[in-house]
Amino acid sequence: ETGTWCGPCRTLSRYVVNNKEIFDANFVWLKVDRVRDLHGSEVMTRYRRKIGGIPWFVILDAEGKSLERSEMADGANIGYPTKPEEIQRLLDVLKKTGPRLSEEQIVRLREGLEGKK
């Protein structure tokens, strides 16, 4: 879930674009704006446990079953991850749901989140 006015949402979008070849090889990305997109609210209601901050994501399998969400163990949304534990959670989610991701790609993704690349 995203919003055109949301700074962290735009930052996450740029991050995905900057790592497009990694994400495109492992995931199909779809941005949904709860307010602006037709049926956006219905989509979010189906997959999101509670209304909260954005950006928020869910990773689905081919049948639309939720595999992982952008939530920490306590249910807090990681948004655009900036804290070490949020970055690690995102990378763990990507490793779990993108089995073709190489260790080199994970390092590149981490460096991008940590501002090293």
VEXGUKE-529870 format. One record per residue (C-alpha): x negated, y, z; residue in three letters; residue number from 0. Coordinates in nm, 3 decimals, padded with zeros to 5 digits, always signed. Layout:
<rs>
((X; Y; Z); "Ala"; NUM)
...
</rs>
This chain:
<rs>
((+00.000; +00.000; +00.000); "Glu"; 0)
((-00.130; +00.340; -00.093); "Thr"; 1)
((-00.030; +00.702; -00.113); "Gly"; 2)
((-00.143; +00.965; -00.362); "Thr"; 3)
((-00.200; +01.211; -00.076); "Trp"; 4)
((-00.406; +00.964; +00.131); "Cys"; 5)
((-00.783; +01.031; +00.143); "Gly"; 6)
((-00.878; +00.681; +00.268); "Pro"; 7)
((-00.657; +00.531; -00.006); "Cys"; 8)
((-00.847; +00.725; -00.272); "Arg"; 9)
((-01.178; +00.621; -00.114); "Thr"; 10)
((-01.075; +00.253; -00.122); "Leu"; 11)
((-00.966; +00.288; -00.485); "Ser"; 12)
((-01.305; +00.437; -00.579); "Arg"; 13)
((-01.479; +00.156; -00.392); "Tyr"; 14)
((-01.285; -00.106; -00.592); "Val"; 15)
((-01.358; +00.077; -00.919); "Val"; 16)
((-01.728; +00.103; -00.830); "Asn"; 17)
((-01.731; -00.275; -00.778); "Asn"; 18)
((-01.488; -00.352; -01.060); "Lys"; 19)
((-01.678; -00.647; -01.208); "Glu"; 20)
((-01.685; -00.824; -00.869); "Ile"; 21)
((-01.319; -00.762; -00.790); "Phe"; 22)
((-01.192; -00.834; -01.142); "Asp"; 23)
((-01.369; -01.171; -01.144); "Ala"; 24)
((-01.204; -01.276; -00.820); "Asn"; 25)
((-00.879; -01.085; -00.771); "Phe"; 26)
((-00.590; -00.917; -00.948); "Val"; 27)
((-00.541; -00.574; -00.792); "Trp"; 28)
((-00.207; -00.396; -00.781); "Leu"; 29)
((-00.154; -00.066; -00.601); "Lys"; 30)
((+00.192; -00.007; -00.458); "Val"; 31)
((+00.316; +00.327; -00.329); "Asp"; 32)
((+00.604; +00.265; -00.087); "Arg"; 33)
((+00.766; +00.597; -00.179); "Val"; 34)
((+00.687; +00.655; -00.546); "Arg"; 35)
((+00.700; +00.306; -00.695); "Asp"; 36)
((+01.031; +00.149; -00.786); "Leu"; 37)
((+01.091; -00.128; -00.529); "His"; 38)
((+00.768; -00.034; -00.349); "Gly"; 39)
((+00.943; -00.033; -00.012); "Ser"; 40)
((+01.093; -00.377; -00.079); "Glu"; 41)
((+00.754; -00.521; -00.172); "Val"; 42)
((+00.594; -00.382; +00.144); "Met"; 43)
((+00.881; -00.504; +00.363); "Thr"; 44)
((+00.831; -00.854; +00.227); "Arg"; 45)
((+00.459; -00.873; +00.306); "Tyr"; 46)
((+00.388; -00.628; +00.583); "Arg"; 47)
((+00.452; -00.734; +00.943); "Arg"; 48)
((+00.494; -00.378; +01.069); "Lys"; 49)
((+00.484; -00.029; +00.927); "Ile"; 50)
((+00.150; +00.132; +00.993); "Gly"; 51)
((-00.141; +00.317; +00.843); "Gly"; 52)
((-00.258; +00.304; +00.486); "Ile"; 53)
((-00.439; +00.191; +00.285); "Pro"; 54)
((-00.310; -00.155; +00.359); "Trp"; 55)
((-00.348; -00.470; +00.152); "Phe"; 56)
((-00.233; -00.826; +00.130); "Val"; 57)
((-00.400; -01.102; -00.070); "Ile"; 58)
((-00.155; -01.346; -00.228); "Leu"; 59)
((-00.196; -01.683; -00.391); "Asp"; 60)
((-00.054; -01.756; -00.738); "Ala"; 61)
((+00.288; -01.835; -00.589); "Glu"; 62)
((+00.309; -01.509; -00.394); "Gly"; 63)
((+00.226; -01.661; -00.054); "Lys"; 64)
((+00.033; -01.429; +00.176); "Ser"; 65)
((-00.321; -01.556; +00.239); "Leu"; 66)
((-00.474; -01.260; +00.424); "Glu"; 67)
((-00.384; -00.906; +00.527); "Arg"; 68)
((-00.593; -00.599; +00.606); "Ser"; 69)
((-00.545; -00.649; +00.976); "Glu"; 70)
((-00.780; -00.712; +01.264); "Met"; 71)
((-00.711; -00.992; +01.513); "Ala"; 72)
((-00.513; -00.748; +01.730); "Asp"; 73)
((-00.290; -00.653; +01.434); "Gly"; 74)
((-00.448; -00.312; +01.376); "Ala"; 75)
((-00.483; -00.215; +01.011); "Asn"; 76)
((-00.842; -00.172; +00.894); "Ile"; 77)
((-00.745; +00.085; +00.628); "Gly"; 78)
((-01.065; +00.186; +00.454); "Tyr"; 79)
((-01.318; +00.006; +00.675); "Pro"; 80)
((-01.581; +00.229; +00.834); "Thr"; 81)
((-01.659; +00.057; +01.165); "Lys"; 82)
((-01.888; -00.249; +01.160); "Pro"; 83)
((-01.610; -00.480; +01.279); "Glu"; 84)
((-01.372; -00.350; +01.010); "Glu"; 85)
((-01.634; -00.395; +00.740); "Ile"; 86)
((-01.702; -00.748; +00.860); "Gln"; 87)
((-01.329; -00.828; +00.863); "Arg"; 88)
((-01.288; -00.711; +00.503); "Leu"; 89)
((-01.590; -00.912; +00.390); "Leu"; 90)
((-01.461; -01.220; +00.575); "Asp"; 91)
((-01.123; -01.182; +00.402); "Val"; 92)
((-01.288; -01.146; +00.062); "Leu"; 93)
((-01.516; -01.447; +00.119); "Lys"; 94)
((-01.221; -01.661; +00.233); "Lys"; 95)
((-00.994; -01.568; -00.057); "Thr"; 96)
((-01.256; -01.522; -00.331); "Gly"; 97)
((-01.443; -01.852; -00.324); "Pro"; 98)
((-01.649; -01.762; -00.634); "Arg"; 99)
((-01.804; -01.459; -00.461); "Leu"; 100)
((-02.179; -01.503; -00.436); "Ser"; 101)
((-02.385; -01.401; -00.136); "Glu"; 102)
((-02.549; -01.137; -00.356); "Glu"; 103)
((-02.207; -00.990; -00.435); "Gln"; 104)
((-02.111; -00.988; -00.066); "Ile"; 105)
((-02.433; -00.800; +00.011); "Val"; 106)
((-02.352; -00.547; -00.261); "Arg"; 107)
((-02.000; -00.502; -00.126); "Leu"; 108)
((-02.134; -00.454; +00.228); "Arg"; 109)
((-02.390; -00.198; +00.110); "Glu"; 110)
((-02.116; -00.003; -00.065); "Gly"; 111)
((-01.907; +00.008; +00.251); "Leu"; 112)
((-02.203; +00.101; +00.467); "Glu"; 113)
((-02.299; +00.381; +00.228); "Gly"; 114)
((-02.629; +00.220; +00.131); "Lys"; 115)
((-02.541; +00.194; -00.236); "Lys"; 116)
</rs>
